[in-house]
Amino acid sequence: AEVMAGRRPRTGARRLSALRRFYRHLQAKGSVSEDPTEGIEGPRIGINLPQSLSEEEVERLLAAPGDQTPEALRDRAMLEVLYATGLRVSELVALRLSEIDSQAGIVRIVGKGGRERLVPLGEEAQAVLADYLRDARAVFLKGMPATAVFLTRRGGPMTRQAFWCNIKRYAAKAGVETPLSPHTMRHAFATHLINHGADLRVVQLLLGHADLSTTQIYTHVARERLRVLHARHHPRG
């Protein structure tokens, strides 16, 4: 029990698991006859459900930058692409022109572990991105070459930290009170897809999760949607 004392549930669970493997090894070798961890109950680990935004909050956030300046066009395009594709912020700021297929309306992303995936942009994100590329990006370039899609005033690629500051500023402007994290728009992307009927395996592919178990954090969304649909359509709902 001491292995759990004063420990967070996940830390205690990891230590208990390591001790169990150790004593099983000793038992297999015949060094011990009993496993003292056998009677210890592991801690209960809750599911950390991701914070998401409502569709109405997302609409306000996307509109917050406006379109009056090159920076506003860039930030609106970044938010639209982020919500349309569910990219990680690190993937968004690293996006290169060569990874955008404007004809097909898709982006090619090389994510964690070198895994490649193709993600649709959607009409709205394509239109806003085209406005930025046509009217604003050249302002940042100042005649210098650059491969990154999203640039700063100095012509360098946008950083995760700078974009994160922008998101918080626009959230305050839009009156969005839901606590934000760098993954908030990614969670909103997945949640809203499922709310509109997308299968978990489709969401897994779009998010670039190697294992469906990672995507299953969104099963609570799918269950709630099923409950609402049952209540709405079943004769005795």
TAMO-V672233 format. One record per backbone hydrogen bond with DSSP energy under -0.5 kcal/mol. NH is the residue of the N-H (numbers start at 0). CO is the residue of the C=O. If there is no record, write none. Layout:
BEGIN
nh->NH co->CO
nh->NH co->CO
END
This chain:
BEGIN
nh->3 co->0
nh->4 co->0
nh->6 co->3
nh->11 co->7
nh->12 co->8
nh->13 co->9
nh->14 co->10
nh->15 co->11
nh->16 co->12
nh->17 co->13
nh->18 co->14
nh->19 co->15
nh->20 co->16
nh->21 co->17
nh->22 co->18
nh->23 co->19
nh->24 co->20
nh->25 co->21
nh->26 co->22
nh->27 co->23
nh->28 co->24
nh->29 co->25
nh->29 co->26
nh->30 co->25
nh->31 co->25
nh->35 co->33
nh->37 co->34
nh->39 co->36
nh->40 co->38
nh->44 co->42
nh->45 co->43
nh->47 co->45
nh->48 co->46
nh->57 co->53
nh->58 co->54
nh->59 co->55
nh->60 co->56
nh->61 co->57
nh->62 co->58
nh->63 co->59
nh->63 co->60
nh->64 co->60
nh->65 co->62
nh->72 co->68
nh->73 co->69
nh->74 co->70
nh->75 co->71
nh->76 co->72
nh->77 co->73
nh->78 co->74
nh->79 co->75
nh->80 co->76
nh->81 co->77
nh->82 co->78
nh->83 co->79
nh->84 co->80
nh->85 co->81
nh->91 co->87
nh->92 co->88
nh->93 co->89
nh->94 co->91
nh->96 co->146
nh->98 co->95
nh->99 co->96
nh->100 co->98
nh->100 co->105
nh->101 co->99
nh->104 co->100
nh->105 co->100
nh->106 co->118
nh->107 co->98
nh->108 co->106
nh->108 co->116
nh->110 co->108
nh->110 co->114
nh->113 co->110
nh->114 co->111
nh->116 co->108
nh->118 co->106
nh->120 co->104
nh->121 co->104
nh->125 co->121
nh->126 co->122
nh->127 co->123
nh->128 co->124
nh->129 co->125
nh->130 co->126
nh->131 co->127
nh->132 co->128
nh->133 co->129
nh->134 co->130
nh->135 co->131
nh->136 co->131
nh->138 co->135
nh->139 co->135
nh->139 co->136
nh->140 co->136
nh->141 co->137
nh->143 co->140
nh->148 co->94
nh->150 co->148
nh->151 co->155
nh->154 co->151
nh->157 co->149
nh->162 co->158
nh->163 co->159
nh->164 co->160
nh->165 co->161
nh->166 co->162
nh->167 co->163
nh->168 co->164
nh->169 co->165
nh->170 co->166
nh->171 co->167
nh->172 co->168
nh->173 co->169
nh->174 co->170
nh->174 co->171
nh->175 co->170
nh->176 co->174
nh->183 co->180
nh->186 co->182
nh->187 co->183
nh->188 co->184
nh->189 co->185
nh->190 co->186
nh->191 co->187
nh->192 co->188
nh->193 co->189
nh->194 co->190
nh->195 co->191
nh->196 co->193
nh->197 co->192
nh->202 co->198
nh->203 co->199
nh->204 co->200
nh->205 co->201
nh->206 co->202
nh->207 co->203
nh->208 co->203
nh->213 co->210
nh->214 co->210
nh->215 co->211
nh->216 co->213
nh->217 co->214
nh->218 co->215
nh->219 co->216
nh->220 co->217
nh->221 co->217
nh->222 co->218
nh->223 co->219
nh->224 co->220
nh->225 co->221
nh->226 co->222
nh->227 co->223
nh->228 co->224
nh->229 co->225
nh->230 co->226
nh->231 co->227
nh->232 co->228
nh->233 co->229
nh->236 co->233
END
